């Protein structure tokens, strides 16, 4: 890591996903929660201190009762010392369901984000929010650099607020060195990143009863998370009405390994956890497996990978 360079104040603009995206949130499901951010004010410090492949990002603490959650939007502050730099494509934006010292494997990666100088670039993930699920714990969002900017005071880079770094809320992936708490690495502020999410199973108070905010319109089997995984993964599925359900795990040769659900299930969004064991409770070998959802009028099979 190299010297942090004082930069200009960044205006807060939103709506970028390569091109500007605008419009109201989808009027279905749970409402979006208030935007989470660790920084105060606008970005004032540019940090041209990263090599290609390194990452910088923020960790967001989310109330335990809100999980599982869907990620709707993420924002990344980006700027250069003197401004006016053109659009730059970086390696990726990663979302982790974890935090320092080991965020784990990304639950989602947006490859090739286009970064605009002098703004908070916001990336709208709502159209695929149902596939970006965090089941529990903290959520970290990072930018992986494609273009090295270390030591180049003119290069655009991530920015922070210069208002004092909050331990546990800012992280860096260095090469070499791996994951670091950004405060311990010498960063003097909070990265200008933000996160917008919504609960998957929000509840609304109706008289003396609690009811689900919405019922899925169609049956659907979602990608498990995490995937690949070890030792366990969460499988989520939607049911538009009450019905008999079978959710099972199969080996590559078609043999049923484990039955996760077999019987009447009510309408709504449901989750099942597979611990990598068969119906006798024995651990199964690492490798590729399939999980299949069968309901009246709906069948779908998806793939998952159990790591050693």
Phi and psi in degrees as GROMACS dihedral restraints (atoms count N, CA, C in turn):
[ dihedral_restraints ]
;  ai    aj    ak    al  type     phi  dphi    fc
    3     4     5     6     1  -115.8    20    10
    4     5     6     7     1  -173.9    20    10
    6     7     8     9     1   -63.1    20    10
    7     8     9    10     1   137.1    20    10
    9    10    11    12     1   -78.4    20    10
   10    11    12    13     1   134.1    20    10
   12    13    14    15     1  -109.6    20    10
   13    14    15    16     1   130.0    20    10
   15    16    17    18     1   -66.2    20    10
   16    17    18    19     1   131.5    20    10
   18    19    20    21     1  -123.0    20    10
   19    20    21    22     1  -165.9    20    10
   21    22    23    24     1   -94.1    20    10
   22    23    24    25     1   163.3    20    10
   24    25    26    27     1   -68.8    20    10
   25    26    27    28     1   136.0    20    10
   27    28    29    30     1   -98.5    20    10
   28    29    30    31     1   133.2    20    10
   30    31    32    33     1   -70.4    20    10
   31    32    33    34     1   152.7    20    10
   33    34    35    36     1   -95.4    20    10
   34    35    36    37     1   107.9    20    10
   36    37    38    39     1  -121.7    20    10
   37    38    39    40     1   151.1    20    10
   39    40    41    42     1  -135.9    20    10
   40    41    42    43     1   167.0    20    10
   42    43    44    45     1   108.7    20    10
   43    44    45    46     1    19.3    20    10
   45    46    47    48     1  -100.4    20    10
   46    47    48    49     1   130.2    20    10
   48    49    50    51     1  -142.8    20    10
   49    50    51    52     1    72.9    20    10
   51    52    53    54     1    76.1    20    10
   52    53    54    55     1   -66.9    20    10
   54    55    56    57     1  -108.2    20    10
   55    56    57    58     1   163.0    20    10
   57    58    59    60     1   -69.9    20    10
   58    59    60    61     1   131.6    20    10
   60    61    62    63     1  -115.4    20    10
   61    62    63    64     1   136.3    20    10
   63    64    65    66     1  -141.0    20    10
   64    65    66    67     1   167.9    20    10
   66    67    68    69     1   126.2    20    10
   67    68    69    70     1   163.1    20    10
   69    70    71    72     1   -72.5    20    10
   70    71    72    73     1   160.1    20    10
   72    73    74    75     1   -67.1    20    10
   73    74    75    76     1   157.5    20    10
   75    76    77    78     1   -60.5    20    10
   76    77    78    79     1   132.5    20    10
   78    79    80    81     1   -88.8    20    10
   79    80    81    82     1    57.0    20    10
   81    82    83    84     1  -154.0    20    10
   82    83    84    85     1   160.6    20    10
   84    85    86    87     1    72.9    20    10
   85    86    87    88     1  -162.6    20    10
   87    88    89    90     1   -74.9    20    10
   88    89    90    91     1   149.5    20    10
   90    91    92    93     1   -72.9    20    10
   91    92    93    94     1   155.7    20    10
   93    94    95    96     1   -68.3    20    10
   94    95    96    97     1   141.3    20    10
   96    97    98    99     1   -79.9    20    10
   97    98    99   100     1   162.8    20    10
   99   100   101   102     1   -57.4    20    10
  100   101   102   103     1   147.6    20    10
  102   103   104   105     1   -58.9    20    10
  103   104   105   106     1   133.9    20    10
  105   106   107   108     1   -98.5    20    10
  106   107   108   109     1   134.0    20    10
  108   109   110   111     1  -154.1    20    10
  109   110   111   112     1   149.0    20    10
  111   112   113   114     1   -98.6    20    10
  112   113   114   115     1   -19.9    20    10
  114   115   116   117     1   -83.9    20    10
  115   116   117   118     1   161.5    20    10
  117   118   119   120     1  -121.6    20    10
  118   119   120   121     1   140.0    20    10
  120   121   122   123     1    67.7    20    10
  121   122   123   124     1  -152.9    20    10
  123   124   125   126     1  -103.9    20    10
  124   125   126   127     1   165.1    20    10
  126   127   128   129     1   -64.5    20    10
  127   128   129   130     1   135.3    20    10
  129   130   131   132     1  -127.8    20    10
  130   131   132   133     1    -8.9    20    10
  132   133   134   135     1  -127.3    20    10
  133   134   135   136     1   118.9    20    10
  135   136   137   138     1   -88.3    20    10
  136   137   138   139     1   144.2    20    10
  138   139   140   141     1  -124.1    20    10
  139   140   141   142     1    82.8    20    10
  141   142   143   144     1   -79.0    20    10
  142   143   144   145     1    76.7    20    10
  144   145   146   147     1  -140.6    20    10
  145   146   147   148     1    26.3    20    10
  147   148   149   150     1  -125.1    20    10
  148   149   150   151     1   146.5    20    10
  150   151   152   153     1   -97.9    20    10
  151   152   153   154     1   163.1    20    10
  153   154   155   156     1   -59.3    20    10
  154   155   156   157     1   133.5    20    10
  156   157   158   159     1    93.0    20    10
  157   158   159   160     1   -14.5    20    10
  159   160   161   162     1   -79.0    20    10
  160   161   162   163     1   163.7    20    10
  162   163   164   165     1  -132.4    20    10
  163   164   165   166     1   148.9    20    10
  165   166   167   168     1  -134.5    20    10
  166   167   168   169     1   143.0    20    10
  168   169   170   171     1  -173.5    20    10
  169   170   171   172     1  -175.7    20    10
  171   172   173   174     1  -124.3    20    10
  172   173   174   175     1   150.0    20    10
  174   175   176   177     1  -109.9    20    10
  175   176   177   178     1   133.9    20    10
  177   178   179   180     1  -116.3    20    10
  178   179   180   181     1   127.4    20    10
  180   181   182   183     1   -90.1    20    10
  181   182   183   184     1   125.4    20    10
  183   184   185   186     1  -119.4    20    10
  184   185   186   187     1   136.8    20    10
  186   187   188   189     1   -54.1    20    10
  187   188   189   190     1   134.0    20    10
  189   190   191   192     1   -57.9    20    10
  190   191   192   193     1   -33.5    20    10
  192   193   194   195     1   -72.4    20    10
  193   194   195   196     1   -10.2    20    10
  195   196   197   198     1   -83.5    20    10
  196   197   198   199     1   -19.1    20    10
  198   199   200   201     1   -74.7    20    10
  199   200   201   202     1   150.1    20    10
  201   202   203   204     1   -74.3    20    10
  202   203   204   205     1   156.8    20    10
  204   205   206   207     1  -127.4    20    10
  205   206   207   208     1   155.9    20    10
  207   208   209   210     1  -107.0    20    10
  208   209   210   211     1   135.8    20    10
  210   211   212   213     1   -86.6    20    10
  211   212   213   214     1   125.0    20    10
  213   214   215   216     1  -101.1    20    10
  214   215   216   217     1   -46.2    20    10
  216   217   218   219     1  -149.1    20    10
  217   218   219   220     1   149.1    20    10
  219   220   221   222     1  -132.0    20    10
  220   221   222   223     1   148.3    20    10
  222   223   224   225     1  -125.9    20    10
  223   224   225   226     1   143.5    20    10
  225   226   227   228     1  -133.5    20    10
  226   227   228   229     1   118.1    20    10
  228   229   230   231     1   -74.6    20    10
  229   230   231   232     1   133.7    20    10
  231   232   233   234     1  -142.5    20    10
  232   233   234   235     1   129.0    20    10
  234   235   236   237     1  -164.8    20    10
  235   236   237   238     1   167.0    20    10
  237   238   239   240     1  -123.7    20    10
  238   239   240   241     1   163.0    20    10
  240   241   242   243     1   -59.3    20    10
  241   242   243   244     1   -42.3    20    10
  243   244   245   246     1  -109.1    20    10
  244   245   246   247     1    -6.0    20    10
  246   247   248   249     1    76.3    20    10
  247   248   249   250     1   176.6    20    10
  249   250   251   252     1    78.3    20    10
  250   251   252   253     1    10.5    20    10
  252   253   254   255     1   -77.8    20    10
  253   254   255   256     1   145.2    20    10
  255   256   257   258     1   -71.0    20    10
  256   257   258   259     1   175.8    20    10
  258   259   260   261     1   -62.7    20    10
  259   260   261   262     1   136.7    20    10
  261   262   263   264     1  -127.6    20    10
  262   263   264   265     1   135.4    20    10
  264   265   266   267     1   -95.2    20    10
  265   266   267   268     1   123.9    20    10
  267   268   269   270     1  -103.9    20    10
  268   269   270   271     1   175.2    20    10
  270   271   272   273     1   -65.7    20    10
  271   272   273   274     1   -53.9    20    10
  273   274   275   276     1  -171.6    20    10
  274   275   276   277     1   159.2    20    10
  276   277   278   279     1  -109.8    20    10
  277   278   279   280     1   129.0    20    10
  279   280   281   282     1  -113.7    20    10
  280   281   282   283     1   142.3    20    10
  282   283   284   285     1  -117.1    20    10
  283   284   285   286     1   124.2    20    10
  285   286   287   288     1  -114.5    20    10
  286   287   288   289     1   142.3    20    10
  288   289   290   291     1   -96.2    20    10
  289   290   291   292     1    64.9    20    10
  291   292   293   294     1  -177.3    20    10
  292   293   294   295     1  -177.6    20    10
  294   295   296   297     1  -148.9    20    10
  295   296   297   298     1   176.5    20    10
  297   298   299   300     1   -58.0    20    10
  298   299   300   301     1   137.9    20    10
  300   301   302   303     1   -91.3    20    10
  301   302   303   304     1    -3.8    20    10
  303   304   305   306     1  -148.2    20    10
  304   305   306   307     1    93.9    20    10
  306   307   308   309     1   -65.7    20    10
  307   308   309   310     1   -15.0    20    10
  309   310   311   312     1    87.8    20    10
  310   311   312   313     1  -153.3    20    10
  312   313   314   315     1   -92.2    20    10
  313   314   315   316     1   138.0    20    10
  315   316   317   318     1   -57.1    20    10
  316   317   318   319     1   139.2    20    10
  318   319   320   321     1   -86.7    20    10
  319   320   321   322     1   -13.8    20    10
  321   322   323   324     1  -159.1    20    10
  322   323   324   325     1   143.6    20    10
  324   325   326   327     1  -134.0    20    10
  325   326   327   328     1   125.3    20    10
  327   328   329   330     1   -99.8    20    10
  328   329   330   331     1   111.7    20    10
  330   331   332   333     1   -85.5    20    10
  331   332   333   334     1   137.9    20    10
  333   334   335   336     1    67.6    20    10
  334   335   336   337     1    45.2    20    10
  336   337   338   339     1   -65.5    20    10
  337   338   339   340     1   140.3    20    10
  339   340   341   342     1   -90.4    20    10
  340   341   342   343     1   122.6    20    10
  342   343   344   345     1  -108.1    20    10
  343   344   345   346     1   127.6    20    10
  345   346   347   348     1  -101.7    20    10
  346   347   348   349     1   134.4    20    10
  348   349   350   351     1   -70.6    20    10
  349   350   351   352     1   133.8    20    10
  351   352   353   354     1    85.5    20    10
  352   353   354   355     1    15.4    20    10
  354   355   356   357     1  -140.8    20    10
  355   356   357   358     1   167.4    20    10
  357   358   359   360     1   -88.6    20    10
  358   359   360   361     1   111.5    20    10
  360   361   362   363     1   -81.0    20    10
  361   362   363   364     1   117.3    20    10
  363   364   365   366     1  -104.2    20    10
  364   365   366   367     1   133.2    20    10
  366   367   368   369     1  -113.1    20    10
  367   368   369   370     1   120.0    20    10
  369   370   371   372     1   -86.2    20    10
  370   371   372   373     1   112.0    20    10
  372   373   374   375     1  -107.0    20    10
  373   374   375   376     1     5.5    20    10
  375   376   377   378     1   -58.1    20    10
  376   377   378   379     1   -37.0    20    10
  378   379   380   381     1   -59.8    20    10
  379   380   381   382     1   -23.0    20    10
  381   382   383   384     1  -120.4    20    10
  382   383   384   385     1    21.4    20    10
  384   385   386   387     1   -58.8    20    10
  385   386   387   388     1   -32.4    20    10
  387   388   389   390     1   -64.6    20    10
  388   389   390   391     1   -14.1    20    10
  390   391   392   393     1  -100.6    20    10
  391   392   393   394     1    -4.2    20    10
  393   394   395   396     1  -116.0    20    10
  394   395   396   397     1    84.7    20    10
  396   397   398   399     1  -113.4    20    10
  397   398   399   400     1   131.8    20    10
  399   400   401   402     1  -110.4    20    10
  400   401   402   403     1   121.2    20    10
  402   403   404   405     1   -80.8    20    10
  403   404   405   406     1   -28.0    20    10
  405   406   407   408     1  -172.7    20    10
  406   407   408   409     1   164.9    20    10
  408   409   410   411     1    82.1    20    10
  409   410   411   412     1  -171.6    20    10
  411   412   413   414     1   -77.1    20    10
  412   413   414   415     1   161.1    20    10
  414   415   416   417     1  -122.3    20    10
  415   416   417   418     1   130.5    20    10
  417   418   419   420     1  -116.4    20    10
  418   419   420   421     1   138.5    20    10
  420   421   422   423     1  -120.9    20    10
  421   422   423   424     1   126.6    20    10
  423   424   425   426     1  -129.5    20    10
  424   425   426   427     1   156.7    20    10
  426   427   428   429     1  -108.3    20    10
  427   428   429   430     1   126.3    20    10
  429   430   431   432     1   -96.2    20    10
  430   431   432   433     1   126.7    20    10
  432   433   434   435     1   -80.2    20    10
  433   434   435   436     1   138.6    20    10
  435   436   437   438     1   -99.6    20    10
  436   437   438   439     1   -40.2    20    10
  438   439   440   441     1  -100.1    20    10
  439   440   441   442     1   122.7    20    10
  441   442   443   444     1   -65.4    20    10
  442   443   444   445     1   137.9    20    10
  444   445   446   447     1  -128.2    20    10
  445   446   447   448     1     4.3    20    10
  447   448   449   450     1   -58.4    20    10
  448   449   450   451     1   124.8    20    10
  450   451   452   453     1    80.5    20    10
  451   452   453   454     1    -1.1    20    10
  453   454   455   456     1  -103.3    20    10
  454   455   456   457     1    99.5    20    10
  456   457   458   459     1   -66.1    20    10
  457   458   459   460     1   -16.1    20    10
  459   460   461   462     1   -91.1    20    10
  460   461   462   463     1   -12.5    20    10
  462   463   464   465     1   -79.0    20    10
  463   464   465   466     1   144.2    20    10
  465   466   467   468     1   -73.5    20    10
  466   467   468   469     1   151.7    20    10
  468   469   470   471     1  -164.1    20    10
  469   470   471   472     1  -179.9    20    10
  471   472   473   474     1   -69.4    20    10
  472   473   474   475     1   153.9    20    10
  474   475   476   477     1  -126.1    20    10
  475   476   477   478     1   157.0    20    10
  477   478   479   480     1  -132.4    20    10
  478   479   480   481     1   172.9    20    10
  480   481   482   483     1   -86.4    20    10
  481   482   483   484     1    -8.2    20    10
  483   484   485   486     1    63.3    20    10
  484   485   486   487     1    17.1    20    10
  486   487   488   489     1  -104.9    20    10
  487   488   489   490     1    21.8    20    10
  489   490   491   492     1    99.7    20    10
  490   491   492   493     1   124.1    20    10
  492   493   494   495     1   -84.3    20    10
  493   494   495   496     1   128.3    20    10
  495   496   497   498     1   -87.2    20    10
  496   497   498   499     1   115.1    20    10
  498   499   500   501     1   -57.9    20    10
  499   500   501   502     1   141.1    20    10
  501   502   503   504     1    81.3    20    10
  502   503   504   505     1    -3.3    20    10
  504   505   506   507     1  -113.1    20    10
  505   506   507   508     1    -7.7    20    10
  507   508   509   510     1  -136.1    20    10
  508   509   510   511     1   133.9    20    10
  510   511   512   513     1  -137.9    20    10
  511   512   513   514     1   161.9    20    10
  513   514   515   516     1  -138.5    20    10
  514   515   516   517     1   142.5    20    10
  516   517   518   519     1  -112.1    20    10
  517   518   519   520     1   108.4    20    10
  519   520   521   522     1   -98.4    20    10
  520   521   522   523     1   153.2    20    10
  522   523   524   525     1  -125.5    20    10
  523   524   525   526     1   109.0    20    10
  525   526   527   528     1   -80.9    20    10
  526   527   528   529     1   178.2    20    10
  528   529   530   531     1   123.0    20    10
  529   530   531   532     1   -31.7    20    10
  531   532   533   534     1    72.1    20    10
  532   533   534   535     1  -151.7    20    10
  534   535   536   537     1   -72.6    20    10
  535   536   537   538     1   135.2    20    10
  537   538   539   540     1  -133.8    20    10
  538   539   540   541     1   147.5    20    10
  540   541   542   543     1   -72.9    20    10
  541   542   543   544     1   124.6    20    10
  543   544   545   546     1   -60.6    20    10
  544   545   546   547     1   -31.9    20    10
  546   547   548   549     1   -64.6    20    10
  547   548   549   550     1   -43.3    20    10
  549   550   551   552     1   -67.5    20    10
  550   551   552   553     1   -24.6    20    10
  552   553   554   555     1   -83.4    20    10
  553   554   555   556     1    -2.2    20    10
  555   556   557   558     1   104.4    20    10
  556   557   558   559     1     1.5    20    10
  558   559   560   561     1   -71.9    20    10
  559   560   561   562     1   131.8    20    10
  561   562   563   564     1  -102.0    20    10
  562   563   564   565     1    12.3    20    10
  564   565   566   567     1  -152.7    20    10
  565   566   567   568     1  -173.4    20    10
  567   568   569   570     1  -101.0    20    10
  568   569   570   571     1   130.7    20    10
  570   571   572   573     1   -56.8    20    10
  571   572   573   574     1   140.9    20    10
  573   574   575   576     1   -84.7    20    10
  574   575   576   577     1    79.6    20    10
  576   577   578   579     1  -126.3    20    10
  577   578   579   580     1   149.4    20    10
  579   580   581   582     1  -140.0    20    10
  580   581   582   583     1   166.1    20    10
  582   583   584   585     1  -141.7    20    10
  583   584   585   586     1   136.3    20    10
  585   586   587   588     1  -123.3    20    10
  586   587   588   589     1   131.6    20    10
  588   589   590   591     1  -141.2    20    10
  589   590   591   592     1   170.8    20    10
  591   592   593   594     1  -139.6    20    10
  592   593   594   595     1   155.8    20    10
  594   595   596   597     1   -71.8    20    10
  595   596   597   598     1   148.6    20    10
  597   598   599   600     1   -79.5    20    10
  598   599   600   601     1   -43.0    20    10
  600   601   602   603     1  -119.4    20    10
  601   602   603   604     1    62.0    20    10
  603   604   605   606     1   -71.6    20    10
  604   605   606   607     1   152.7    20    10
  606   607   608   609     1  -116.9    20    10
  607   608   609   610     1   144.3    20    10
  609   610   611   612     1  -120.2    20    10
  610   611   612   613     1   142.4    20    10
  612   613   614   615     1   -85.9    20    10
  613   614   615   616     1   115.7    20    10
  615   616   617   618     1  -122.1    20    10
  616   617   618   619     1   100.9    20    10
  618   619   620   621     1    62.5    20    10
  619   620   621   622     1  -126.4    20    10
  621   622   623   624     1   -98.4    20    10
  622   623   624   625     1     9.1    20    10
  624   625   626   627     1  -116.3    20    10
  625   626   627   628     1   153.5    20    10
  627   628   629   630     1  -110.6    20    10
  628   629   630   631     1   130.9    20    10
  630   631   632   633     1  -128.9    20    10
  631   632   633   634     1   154.5    20    10
  633   634   635   636     1   -65.5    20    10
  634   635   636   637     1   141.6    20    10
  636   637   638   639     1   -64.8    20    10
  637   638   639   640     1   -28.5    20    10
  639   640   641   642     1  -157.6    20    10
  640   641   642   643     1   157.6    20    10
  642   643   644   645     1  -114.7    20    10
  643   644   645   646     1   133.7    20    10
  645   646   647   648     1   -56.1    20    10
  646   647   648   649     1   143.8    20    10
  648   649   650   651     1   -76.2    20    10
  649   650   651   652     1   -29.3    20    10
  651   652   653   654     1  -139.0    20    10
  652   653   654   655     1   161.0    20    10
  654   655   656   657     1   -73.0    20    10
  655   656   657   658     1   143.6    20    10
  657   658   659   660     1  -159.0    20    10
  658   659   660   661     1   137.8    20    10
  660   661   662   663     1  -102.6    20    10
  661   662   663   664     1   124.9    20    10
  663   664   665   666     1   -96.6    20    10
  664   665   666   667     1   155.4    20    10
  666   667   668   669     1   -57.8    20    10
  667   668   669   670     1   137.5    20    10
  669   670   671   672     1   -70.2    20    10
  670   671   672   673     1   160.2    20    10
  672   673   674   675     1  -144.0    20    10
  673   674   675   676     1   135.0    20    10
  675   676   677   678     1   -73.7    20    10
  676   677   678   679     1   167.2    20    10
  678   679   680   681     1  -157.9    20    10
  679   680   681   682     1   113.7    20    10
  681   682   683   684     1   -64.7    20    10
  682   683   684   685     1   165.5    20    10
  684   685   686   687     1  -146.4    20    10
  685   686   687   688     1   161.4    20    10
  687   688   689   690     1  -174.5    20    10
  688   689   690   691     1   117.3    20    10
  690   691   692   693     1  -101.3    20    10
  691   692   693   694     1    -9.1    20    10
  693   694   695   696     1  -139.6    20    10
  694   695   696   697     1   161.7    20    10
  696   697   698   699     1  -142.0    20    10
  697   698   699   700     1   155.3    20    10
  699   700   701   702     1  -108.2    20    10
  700   701   702   703     1   129.9    20    10
  702   703   704   705     1  -111.0    20    10
  703   704   705   706     1   122.1    20    10
  705   706   707   708     1  -110.7    20    10
  706   707   708   709     1   140.5    20    10
  708   709   710   711     1  -145.3    20    10
  709   710   711   712     1   152.8    20    10
  711   712   713   714     1  -109.8    20    10
  712   713   714   715     1   142.7    20    10
  714   715   716   717     1  -130.1    20    10
  715   716   717   718     1   124.0    20    10
  717   718   719   720     1   -77.2    20    10
  718   719   720   721     1   -16.3    20    10
  720   721   722   723     1  -155.3    20    10
  721   722   723   724     1   163.9    20    10
  723   724   725   726     1   -59.3    20    10
  724   725   726   727     1   144.8    20    10
  726   727   728   729     1  -178.8    20    10
  727   728   729   730     1   167.5    20    10
  729   730   731   732     1   -75.6    20    10
  730   731   732   733     1   135.5    20    10
  732   733   734   735     1  -131.6    20    10
  733   734   735   736     1   138.0    20    10
  735   736   737   738     1  -125.0    20    10
  736   737   738   739     1   124.3    20    10
  738   739   740   741     1  -123.1    20    10
  739   740   741   742     1   117.7    20    10
  741   742   743   744     1  -139.2    20    10
  742   743   744   745     1   158.2    20    10
  744   745   746   747     1  -108.5    20    10
  745   746   747   748     1   137.0    20    10
  747   748   749   750     1  -127.7    20    10
  748   749   750   751     1   150.0    20    10
  750   751   752   753     1   -82.0    20    10
  751   752   753   754     1   173.8    20    10
  753   754   755   756     1   -61.4    20    10
  754   755   756   757     1   -28.6    20    10
  756   757   758   759     1   -86.7    20    10
  757   758   759   760     1     8.1    20    10
  759   760   761   762     1    88.6    20    10
  760   761   762   763     1     3.4    20    10
  762   763   764   765     1   -78.8    20    10
  763   764   765   766     1   133.3    20    10
  765   766   767   768     1   -73.5    20    10
  766   767   768   769     1   124.1    20    10
  768   769   770   771     1   -97.4    20    10
  769   770   771   772     1   -44.3    20    10
  771   772   773   774     1  -147.9    20    10
  772   773   774   775     1   141.5    20    10
  774   775   776   777     1  -107.6    20    10
  775   776   777   778     1   116.8    20    10
  777   778   779   780     1   -94.7    20    10
  778   779   780   781     1   -26.8    20    10
  780   781   782   783     1  -152.7    20    10
  781   782   783   784     1   135.1    20    10
  783   784   785   786     1  -157.1    20    10
  784   785   786   787     1    91.2    20    10
  786   787   788   789     1   157.4    20    10
  787   788   789   790     1  -167.2    20    10
  789   790   791   792     1   -75.9    20    10
  790   791   792   793     1   129.5    20    10
  792   793   794   795     1  -130.4    20    10
  793   794   795   796     1   140.1    20    10
  795   796   797   798     1   -76.5    20    10
  796   797   798   799     1   162.6    20    10
  798   799   800   801     1   -63.0    20    10
  799   800   801   802     1   146.6    20    10
  801   802   803   804     1   135.9    20    10
  802   803   804   805     1  -169.1    20    10
  804   805   806   807     1  -101.8    20    10
  805   806   807   808     1   130.6    20    10
  807   808   809   810     1  -128.4    20    10
  808   809   810   811     1   160.4    20    10
  810   811   812   813     1  -133.1    20    10
  811   812   813   814     1   146.4    20    10
  813   814   815   816     1  -133.5    20    10
  814   815   816   817     1   143.6    20    10
  816   817   818   819     1  -110.0    20    10
  817   818   819   820     1   128.9    20    10
  819   820   821   822     1  -108.4    20    10
  820   821   822   823     1   125.9    20    10
  822   823   824   825     1   -95.4    20    10
  823   824   825   826     1    12.9    20    10
  825   826   827   828     1    74.2    20    10
  826   827   828   829     1    30.9    20    10
  828   829   830   831     1  -127.5    20    10
  829   830   831   832     1   155.0    20    10
  831   832   833   834     1   -85.7    20    10
  832   833   834   835     1  -175.4    20    10
  834   835   836   837     1   -67.1    20    10
  835   836   837   838     1   -15.8    20    10
  837   838   839   840     1   -92.5    20    10
  838   839   840   841     1     0.7    20    10
  840   841   842   843     1    85.4    20    10
  841   842   843   844     1     9.0    20    10
  843   844   845   846     1   -90.3    20    10
  844   845   846   847     1   142.0    20    10
  846   847   848   849     1   -65.1    20    10
  847   848   849   850     1   139.3    20    10
  849   850   851   852     1   -99.7    20    10
  850   851   852   853     1   159.2    20    10
  852   853   854   855     1   -65.5    20    10
  853   854   855   856     1   154.9    20    10
  855   856   857   858     1   -66.2    20    10
  856   857   858   859     1   156.4    20    10
  858   859   860   861     1   145.7    20    10
  859   860   861   862     1  -166.3    20    10
  861   862   863   864     1   -90.6    20    10
  862   863   864   865     1   133.4    20    10
  864   865   866   867     1  -132.4    20    10
  865   866   867   868     1   162.3    20    10
  867   868   869   870     1  -118.0    20    10
  868   869   870   871     1   145.2    20    10
  870   871   872   873     1  -123.4    20    10
  871   872   873   874     1   138.4    20    10
  873   874   875   876     1  -129.2    20    10
  874   875   876   877     1   131.7    20    10
  876   877   878   879     1  -106.6    20    10
  877   878   879   880     1   128.0    20    10
  879   880   881   882     1  -127.2    20    10
  880   881   882   883     1   122.4    20    10
  882   883   884   885     1  -135.4    20    10
  883   884   885   886     1   166.7    20    10
  885   886   887   888     1   -57.3    20    10
  886   887   888   889     1   113.9    20    10
  888   889   890   891     1    88.0    20    10
  889   890   891   892     1     3.7    20    10
  891   892   893   894     1  -149.0    20    10
  892   893   894   895     1   132.3    20    10
  894   895   896   897     1  -142.7    20    10
  895   896   897   898     1   136.2    20    10
  897   898   899   900     1  -152.3    20    10
  898   899   900   901     1   144.6    20    10
  900   901   902   903     1  -126.5    20    10
  901   902   903   904     1   132.8    20    10
  903   904   905   906     1  -128.0    20    10
  904   905   906   907     1   165.9    20    10
  906   907   908   909     1  -110.1    20    10
  907   908   909   910     1   148.2    20    10
  909   910   911   912     1  -145.2    20    10
  910   911   912   913     1   161.5    20    10
  912   913   914   915     1  -126.2    20    10
  913   914   915   916     1   121.7    20    10
  915   916   917   918     1   -93.6    20    10
  916   917   918   919     1   120.6    20    10
  918   919   920   921     1   -86.0    20    10
  919   920   921   922     1   160.8    20    10
